[in-house]
Each structure stands twice: as structure tokens, then as C-alpha cells.
Amino acid sequence: QVQLVESGGGKVQPGGSLRLSCAASGFTFGSTAMRWYRQAPGKERELVAAITSAGSNTNYADSVKGRFTISRDNAKNTVYLQMNSLKPEDTAVYYCNARRYFEFWGQGTQVTVSS
């Protein structure tokens, strides 16, 4: 019932930008804190950014702080991740996740940063 559909990934050169979207359904999105994770080959899934249910508070991994911005539109049941100044080490599959439904994941969206 819980569904998360990530989109917006692609290939970009270092220094470029991408905006990821995650469309959520099957739960009360506006009452649920959301997170973005990423997983690169050979690495564990890493928490990238988090946002509270109303969007009033956000937190970021040190590796992306100042470059990434998480936001949400509760009327659209969508959480976003704006990624600027992308680096090759940002290459990963990016996933969104509902904090209270941690077991449910979408297919993710691939972000590749290379020249």
C-alpha cells in the first residue's frame, strides 16, 4: 500500500545540478517526516537529508551540506531534493523513505556525475 516513486535522476557533469522528486502514496504524507538516502556501489545506504512533516526543519549529511536542499509539497504528496554543485562522489542510486514506514522503499533513481 505504501508506494514511493523516485524520479529526476540522470547523468550530469561535475558542478551541475539535478532536482529529484519522490511521489508518495498509501499513507498520510502530511503527517510523516521524509528522508532521502543514497547508495553507491560497495557502500551502505547513506542518509542524505531529512525533513519534518511540515517542512519546518531539515537536516543534511555533512557531505552534502550547502549543496543539497530538501523540500516538500504536502498538497502534492511529494518530497524533493535539489542537488547543486554535484561531485563524482555523489554518484549513487537515490531513494526517498518515510520515517514511520522505513521498510518500504521505491526503486530509486540513478544519479551519475561524470565528465
C-alpha positions in Angstrom: 0.0 0.0 0.0 2.9 2.4 0.8 4.3 3.5 -2.5 7.3 5.7 -3.2 8.3 6.6 -6.8 11.5 8.5 -7.3 12.3 10.4 -10.4 14.6 13.1 -11.8 17.9 11.3 -11.9 20.3 11.2 -14.8 23.8 11.9 -15.9 25.3 15.3 -15.2 28.8 16.8 -15.3 30.6 17.8 -12.2 29.3 21.1 -11.0 25.9 20.5 -12.5 22.5 20.3 -10.9 19.6 17.9 -10.7 16.2 18.0 -8.9 14.9 14.7 -7.7 11.2 14.1 -6.9 9.5 11.4 -4.8 5.8 10.9 -5.2 4.3 9.2 -2.2 1.0 7.4 -1.6 -0.6 4.9 0.8 -0.1 6.9 4.0 -0.8 10.4 5.4 2.1 12.2 3.8 1.5 15.5 5.5 2.0 13.9 8.9 5.1 12.0 8.0 8.7 13.0 8.1 10.6 12.2 5.0 14.2 11.3 4.1 16.4 11.0 1.1 19.0 8.2 1.1 21.6 7.2 -1.4 23.6 4.1 -2.1 26.7 3.8 -4.1 28.3 0.6 -5.3 30.1 -1.2 -2.5 28.8 1.2 0.1 26.0 1.1 2.7 22.8 3.1 2.2 23.5 6.6 3.5 21.1 9.1 4.9 21.5 12.3 2.8 18.7 14.6 4.0 15.7 14.7 6.2 12.7 16.9 6.6 9.9 17.1 9.2 6.3 16.7 8.3 5.5 20.4 7.8 8.9 21.1 6.3 9.9 23.4 9.1 13.1 21.6 9.9 15.7 20.0 7.7 19.0 18.1 8.3 21.8 17.1 5.9 24.7 14.8 5.9 28.0 16.8 6.1 29.0 15.6 2.7 26.1 17.4 1.0 25.5 20.3 3.4 25.4 23.6 1.5 24.9 21.9 -1.9 21.6 19.9 -1.4 18.2 21.2 -0.3 15.3 19.0 0.7 11.8 20.4 0.5 8.3 19.1 0.2 4.9 19.9 -1.1 2.3 18.2 1.0 -0.6 19.2 -1.3 1.2 17.1 -4.0 2.4 14.3 -1.6 5.9 14.9 -3.0 9.3 15.5 -1.5 12.2 17.0 -3.5 15.9 17.0 -3.4 17.6 19.9 -5.2 21.2 18.9 -5.8 23.7 21.6 -6.8 27.5 21.6 -7.4 27.4 17.9 -7.9 30.6 15.9 -7.5 31.5 12.4 -8.8 31.2 11.1 -5.3 27.5 12.0 -5.4 27.0 9.2 -7.9 24.5 6.7 -6.4 21.0 5.5 -6.5 18.9 7.9 -4.6 15.8 6.8 -2.6 13.2 8.5 -0.6 11.8 7.0 2.6 9.0 7.7 5.1 10.4 7.7 8.6 7.5 5.8 10.1 7.5 3.3 7.1 11.2 2.6 7.0 10.6 -0.9 5.5 9.1 0.5 2.3 11.3 1.7 -0.5 10.9 2.6 -4.1 13.1 1.6 -7.0 15.3 4.7 -6.6 16.6 7.0 -9.3 20.2 6.8 -10.6 22.4 9.9 -10.4 25.6 9.7 -12.2 28.1 12.6 -12.0 31.0 12.3 -14.5 32.7 14.2 -17.3 
